[in-house]
Amino acid sequence: MKKLSIVIPVFNEAATIRTIVDTVKSVPLEGIEKELVLVDDCSSDGTRKVLEELAGADASLKVLFHEVNQGKGAALRTGFAAATGDWVLIQDADLEYDPHEYPRLLAPLLCGRADVVFGSRFLGGGPHRVVYYWHYIGNRFLTTLSNMTTNLNLTDMEVCYKVFKREIIQSIPLQENRFGFEVEITAKVAKRHLKVYEVPISYYGRDYSEGKKIGWKDGFSAIRCILKYGLFSD
């Protein structure tokens, strides 16, 4: 039986972590076993206690803890190293992305056409919460700038939903600790001339009062990463 490893980086998501774990576990994937790998990045809101309870109730969950907060990229590196599936999928711990769309994300991999699959919030695949105009503009700008350095024609480089063949993601050396991961992995995938597909997904975005974490400083960091990994780094 094939296996899908779902890596979930977690930071201060006590309000949603039970729901996302239950939802991921409930998604039907015919002929595919699911492996959940959760990495708590030193949460301070009680998330760790919830994760310990979840792990105690379900021994199949892989729950890993950072003793110092390092960022989403660092949590993903820890999760990738622990994954044992045929494919590795990134799932945020909030409720912005719907795990029921896993079959859509896996389809190009299952038929052997793709090495890597990106979701896209901008291809018109489903409901899309209307939140921040300037976030939308910033996302499109960063995606365009990234495409100019990678020669990919992505519509949503910053999307959470990315799926990789496990041997690919575990063979790519990664450095970025925060949200620069999205830029870094895109550039390094492009430089390896891998087969990349993009599929439309829904998006249930949060606002800052609901716990959204990415901000304008991360936008400037993304530009730095685009120049570093797109133009100068292997």
C-alpha positions as a Markdown table, in Angstrom:
| # | Residue | x | y | z |
|---|---|---|---|---|
| 1 | Met | 0.0 | 0.0 | 0.0 |
| 2 | Lys | 1.2 | 3.5 | -0.8 |
| 3 | Lys | 1.6 | 6.0 | 2.0 |
| 4 | Leu | 1.1 | 9.8 | 2.2 |
| 5 | Ser | 3.1 | 11.6 | 4.9 |
| 6 | Ile | 1.3 | 14.8 | 6.0 |
| 7 | Val | 3.7 | 17.2 | 7.7 |
| 8 | Ile | 2.0 | 19.8 | 9.9 |
| 9 | Pro | 4.1 | 22.6 | 11.4 |
| 10 | Val | 2.4 | 24.0 | 14.5 |
| 11 | Phe | 2.8 | 27.2 | 16.4 |
| 12 | Asn | 0.2 | 28.5 | 18.8 |
| 13 | Glu | -2.7 | 26.7 | 17.2 |
| 14 | Ala | -4.5 | 25.3 | 20.4 |
| 15 | Ala | -7.9 | 26.5 | 19.1 |
| 16 | Thr | -7.6 | 24.5 | 15.8 |
| 17 | Ile | -5.2 | 21.7 | 16.1 |
| 18 | Arg | -7.7 | 19.1 | 17.3 |
| 19 | Thr | -10.0 | 19.9 | 14.4 |
| 20 | Ile | -7.3 | 19.8 | 11.7 |
| 21 | Val | -5.9 | 16.5 | 13.0 |
| 22 | Asp | -9.5 | 15.0 | 13.1 |
| 23 | Thr | -10.2 | 16.3 | 9.6 |
| 24 | Val | -7.0 | 15.0 | 8.1 |
| 25 | Lys | -7.6 | 11.6 | 9.6 |
| 26 | Ser | -11.1 | 11.5 | 8.3 |
| 27 | Val | -10.2 | 12.2 | 4.6 |
| 28 | Pro | -10.8 | 9.0 | 2.5 |
| 29 | Leu | -7.8 | 8.1 | 0.3 |
| 30 | Glu | -8.5 | 4.8 | -1.4 |
| 31 | Gly | -5.5 | 2.5 | -1.3 |
| 32 | Ile | -3.3 | 5.1 | 0.5 |
| 33 | Glu | -2.2 | 5.0 | 4.1 |
| 34 | Lys | -1.8 | 8.3 | 5.9 |
| 35 | Glu | 1.0 | 9.2 | 8.2 |
| 36 | Leu | 0.6 | 12.4 | 10.3 |
| 37 | Val | 3.8 | 14.1 | 11.4 |
| 38 | Leu | 3.2 | 17.1 | 13.6 |
| 39 | Val | 6.0 | 19.5 | 14.7 |
| 40 | Asp | 5.3 | 21.9 | 17.5 |
| 41 | Asp | 7.6 | 24.9 | 17.2 |
| 42 | Cys | 7.7 | 25.8 | 20.9 |
| 43 | Ser | 4.1 | 26.9 | 21.2 |
| 44 | Ser | 3.2 | 29.0 | 24.3 |
| 45 | Asp | -0.6 | 28.8 | 24.2 |
| 46 | Gly | -1.2 | 25.3 | 25.4 |
| 47 | Thr | -0.8 | 23.7 | 22.0 |
| 48 | Arg | 1.9 | 21.4 | 23.3 |
| 49 | Lys | -0.4 | 20.0 | 26.0 |
| 50 | Val | -3.1 | 19.3 | 23.3 |
| 51 | Leu | -0.5 | 17.5 | 21.1 |
| 52 | Glu | 0.6 | 15.4 | 24.0 |
| 53 | Glu | -3.0 | 14.4 | 24.6 |
| 54 | Leu | -3.5 | 13.6 | 21.0 |
| 55 | Ala | -0.3 | 11.5 | 20.8 |
| 56 | Gly | -1.4 | 9.6 | 24.0 |
| 57 | Ala | -4.7 | 8.7 | 22.4 |
| 58 | Asp | -3.3 | 7.7 | 19.0 |
| 59 | Ala | 0.1 | 6.0 | 18.9 |
| 60 | Ser | 0.2 | 6.3 | 15.1 |
| 61 | Leu | 0.7 | 10.1 | 15.3 |
| 62 | Lys | 4.3 | 11.3 | 15.1 |
| 63 | Val | 4.5 | 14.3 | 17.3 |
| 64 | Leu | 7.8 | 16.2 | 17.5 |
| 65 | Phe | 8.7 | 19.2 | 19.7 |
| 66 | His | 11.1 | 22.1 | 19.2 |
| 67 | Glu | 12.4 | 23.4 | 22.5 |
| 68 | Val | 13.1 | 26.8 | 21.0 |
| 69 | Asn | 10.9 | 28.7 | 18.5 |
| 70 | Gln | 12.7 | 28.5 | 15.1 |
| 71 | Gly | 10.0 | 29.2 | 12.4 |
| 72 | Lys | 7.9 | 27.3 | 9.9 |
| 73 | Gly | 10.8 | 26.4 | 7.7 |
| 74 | Ala | 12.7 | 24.8 | 10.6 |
| 75 | Ala | 9.6 | 22.9 | 11.7 |
| 76 | Leu | 9.1 | 21.6 | 8.1 |
| 77 | Arg | 12.7 | 20.4 | 8.0 |
| 78 | Thr | 12.1 | 18.4 | 11.1 |
| 79 | Gly | 8.9 | 16.9 | 9.7 |
| 80 | Phe | 10.4 | 16.1 | 6.3 |
| 81 | Ala | 13.2 | 14.1 | 8.0 |
| 82 | Ala | 10.7 | 12.1 | 10.0 |
| 83 | Ala | 8.4 | 11.3 | 7.0 |
| 84 | Thr | 8.4 | 7.7 | 5.6 |
| 85 | Gly | 5.6 | 7.9 | 3.0 |
| 86 | Asp | 5.9 | 7.7 | -0.8 |
| 87 | Trp | 4.8 | 11.4 | -0.9 |
| 88 | Val | 5.0 | 14.3 | 1.5 |
| 89 | Leu | 2.3 | 16.9 | 1.8 |
| 90 | Ile | 2.4 | 20.2 | 3.7 |
| 91 | Gln | -0.6 | 21.0 | 5.8 |
| 92 | Asp | -0.9 | 24.2 | 7.9 |
| 93 | Ala | -2.4 | 23.7 | 11.4 |
| 94 | Asp | -5.0 | 26.4 | 11.0 |
| 95 | Leu | -8.2 | 25.9 | 9.0 |
| 96 | Glu | -7.3 | 27.9 | 5.9 |
| 97 | Tyr | -6.9 | 24.9 | 3.7 |
| 98 | Asp | -9.2 | 21.9 | 3.3 |
| 99 | Pro | -7.7 | 18.4 | 3.6 |
| 100 | His | -10.6 | 17.0 | 1.6 |
| 101 | Glu | -8.8 | 18.3 | -1.5 |
| 102 | Tyr | -5.9 | 15.8 | -1.0 |
| 103 | Pro | -7.2 | 13.6 | -3.9 |
| 104 | Arg | -7.0 | 16.6 | -6.2 |
| 105 | Leu | -3.4 | 17.3 | -5.1 |
| 106 | Leu | -2.3 | 13.7 | -5.4 |
| 107 | Ala | -3.8 | 13.1 | -8.9 |
| 108 | Pro | -0.8 | 14.2 | -11.0 |
| 109 | Leu | 1.5 | 12.1 | -8.8 |
| 110 | Leu | -0.6 | 9.0 | -8.8 |
| 111 | Cys | -0.7 | 9.0 | -12.6 |
| 112 | Gly | 3.1 | 9.4 | -12.8 |
| 113 | Arg | 3.1 | 12.8 | -14.5 |
| 114 | Ala | 4.4 | 15.0 | -11.6 |
| 115 | Asp | 7.3 | 15.0 | -9.2 |
| 116 | Val | 5.9 | 18.0 | -7.3 |
| 117 | Val | 2.4 | 19.5 | -7.1 |
| 118 | Phe | 1.5 | 23.0 | -6.0 |
| 119 | Gly | -2.0 | 24.0 | -5.0 |
| 120 | Ser | -3.2 | 27.4 | -6.3 |
| 121 | Arg | -5.7 | 29.7 | -4.6 |
| 122 | Phe | -6.0 | 31.7 | -7.9 |
| 123 | Leu | -7.0 | 29.1 | -10.5 |
| 124 | Gly | -10.7 | 29.2 | -9.5 |
| 125 | Gly | -11.0 | 25.8 | -8.0 |
| 126 | Gly | -13.5 | 26.5 | -5.1 |
| 127 | Pro | -14.5 | 28.9 | -2.4 |
| 128 | His | -12.1 | 31.7 | -1.6 |
| 129 | Arg | -12.6 | 33.9 | 1.4 |
| 130 | Val | -12.2 | 37.6 | 0.7 |
| 131 | Val | -9.8 | 39.1 | 3.2 |
| 132 | Tyr | -6.9 | 41.4 | 2.4 |
| 133 | Tyr | -6.4 | 43.2 | -1.0 |
| 134 | Trp | -2.8 | 44.1 | -0.3 |
| 135 | His | -1.9 | 40.5 | 0.7 |
| 136 | Tyr | -3.3 | 39.4 | -2.7 |
| 137 | Ile | -1.2 | 42.0 | -4.6 |
| 138 | Gly | 1.9 | 41.1 | -2.6 |
| 139 | Asn | 1.4 | 37.4 | -3.3 |
| 140 | Arg | 1.0 | 38.0 | -7.0 |
| 141 | Phe | 4.0 | 40.3 | -7.1 |
| 142 | Leu | 6.2 | 37.7 | -5.2 |
| 143 | Thr | 5.0 | 34.9 | -7.4 |
| 144 | Thr | 5.8 | 36.9 | -10.6 |
| 145 | Leu | 9.2 | 37.9 | -9.3 |
| 146 | Ser | 9.9 | 34.2 | -8.4 |
| 147 | Asn | 8.8 | 33.1 | -11.8 |
| 148 | Met | 11.1 | 35.5 | -13.4 |
| 149 | Thr | 14.1 | 33.9 | -11.7 |
| 150 | Thr | 12.9 | 30.3 | -11.9 |
| 151 | Asn | 11.3 | 30.3 | -15.4 |
| 152 | Leu | 8.2 | 28.5 | -13.9 |
| 153 | Asn | 4.8 | 29.9 | -14.7 |
| 154 | Leu | 3.2 | 29.3 | -11.2 |
| 155 | Thr | 0.2 | 31.3 | -10.1 |
| 156 | Asp | 0.6 | 30.9 | -6.4 |
| 157 | Met | 4.2 | 30.3 | -5.2 |
| 158 | Glu | 3.4 | 31.2 | -1.6 |
| 159 | Val | 0.6 | 28.5 | -1.2 |
| 160 | Cys | 0.8 | 26.1 | 1.7 |
| 161 | Tyr | -0.3 | 23.1 | -0.2 |
| 162 | Lys | 2.8 | 21.5 | -1.8 |
| 163 | Val | 3.3 | 17.8 | -2.4 |
| 164 | Phe | 6.6 | 16.1 | -3.2 |
| 165 | Lys | 7.9 | 12.6 | -3.9 |
| 166 | Arg | 9.5 | 11.8 | -0.5 |
| 167 | Glu | 12.9 | 11.1 | -2.0 |
| 168 | Ile | 12.9 | 14.5 | -3.7 |
| 169 | Ile | 12.1 | 16.6 | -0.6 |
| 170 | Gln | 14.5 | 14.7 | 1.6 |
| 171 | Ser | 17.3 | 15.1 | -1.0 |
| 172 | Ile | 17.0 | 18.9 | -1.2 |
| 173 | Pro | 19.1 | 20.8 | 1.4 |
| 174 | Leu | 17.0 | 23.6 | 3.0 |
| 175 | Gln | 18.1 | 26.6 | 5.0 |
| 176 | Glu | 15.3 | 29.0 | 5.6 |
| 177 | Asn | 13.7 | 28.9 | 9.0 |
| 178 | Arg | 10.7 | 31.1 | 8.5 |
| 179 | Phe | 8.3 | 31.7 | 5.6 |
| 180 | Gly | 11.2 | 32.0 | 3.2 |
| 181 | Phe | 10.9 | 28.3 | 2.8 |
| 182 | Glu | 8.3 | 28.8 | 0.1 |
| 183 | Val | 10.7 | 30.8 | -2.1 |
| 184 | Glu | 13.6 | 28.5 | -1.4 |
| 185 | Ile | 11.9 | 25.2 | -2.2 |
| 186 | Thr | 10.4 | 26.7 | -5.4 |
| 187 | Ala | 13.8 | 27.8 | -6.6 |
| 188 | Lys | 15.5 | 24.6 | -5.8 |
| 189 | Val | 12.7 | 22.5 | -7.4 |
| 190 | Ala | 13.1 | 24.6 | -10.5 |
| 191 | Lys | 16.9 | 24.2 | -10.6 |
| 192 | Arg | 16.5 | 20.4 | -10.5 |
| 193 | His | 14.2 | 20.5 | -13.6 |
| 194 | Leu | 11.5 | 18.5 | -11.9 |
| 195 | Lys | 8.0 | 18.0 | -13.3 |
| 196 | Val | 5.9 | 20.5 | -11.5 |
| 197 | Tyr | 2.1 | 20.6 | -11.7 |
| 198 | Glu | -0.4 | 23.1 | -10.2 |
| 199 | Val | -4.0 | 22.4 | -9.3 |
| 200 | Pro | -6.8 | 24.7 | -8.1 |
| 201 | Ile | -7.7 | 24.6 | -4.4 |
| 202 | Ser | -10.1 | 26.4 | -2.1 |
| 203 | Tyr | -9.0 | 28.9 | 0.5 |
| 204 | Tyr | -10.6 | 29.8 | 3.8 |
| 205 | Gly | -8.2 | 32.6 | 4.9 |
| 206 | Arg | -8.0 | 34.1 | 8.4 |
| 207 | Asp | -7.5 | 37.6 | 9.4 |
| 208 | Tyr | -5.1 | 38.8 | 12.1 |
| 209 | Ser | -7.7 | 38.7 | 14.9 |
| 210 | Glu | -8.1 | 35.0 | 14.1 |
| 211 | Gly | -4.4 | 34.2 | 14.4 |
| 212 | Lys | -2.8 | 35.0 | 11.0 |
| 213 | Lys | 0.9 | 35.2 | 11.4 |
| 214 | Ile | 2.6 | 36.3 | 8.1 |
| 215 | Gly | 3.2 | 40.0 | 7.8 |
| 216 | Trp | 4.9 | 42.7 | 5.7 |
| 217 | Lys | 8.4 | 41.9 | 7.1 |
| 218 | Asp | 8.0 | 38.4 | 5.6 |
| 219 | Gly | 7.3 | 40.0 | 2.3 |
| 220 | Phe | 10.7 | 41.8 | 2.3 |
| 221 | Ser | 12.3 | 38.5 | 3.4 |
| 222 | Ala | 10.7 | 36.7 | 0.5 |
| 223 | Ile | 12.3 | 39.3 | -1.9 |
| 224 | Arg | 15.7 | 38.6 | -0.4 |
| 225 | Cys | 15.1 | 34.9 | -0.8 |
| 226 | Ile | 14.0 | 35.2 | -4.4 |
| 227 | Leu | 17.2 | 37.0 | -5.2 |
| 228 | Lys | 19.4 | 34.6 | -3.1 |
| 229 | Tyr | 18.0 | 31.3 | -4.3 |
| 230 | Gly | 16.6 | 32.3 | -7.7 |
| 231 | Leu | 19.8 | 34.1 | -9.0 |
| 232 | Phe | 22.8 | 33.3 | -6.9 |
| 233 | Ser | 22.4 | 30.0 | -4.9 |
| 234 | Asp | 22.3 | 26.4 | -6.0 |
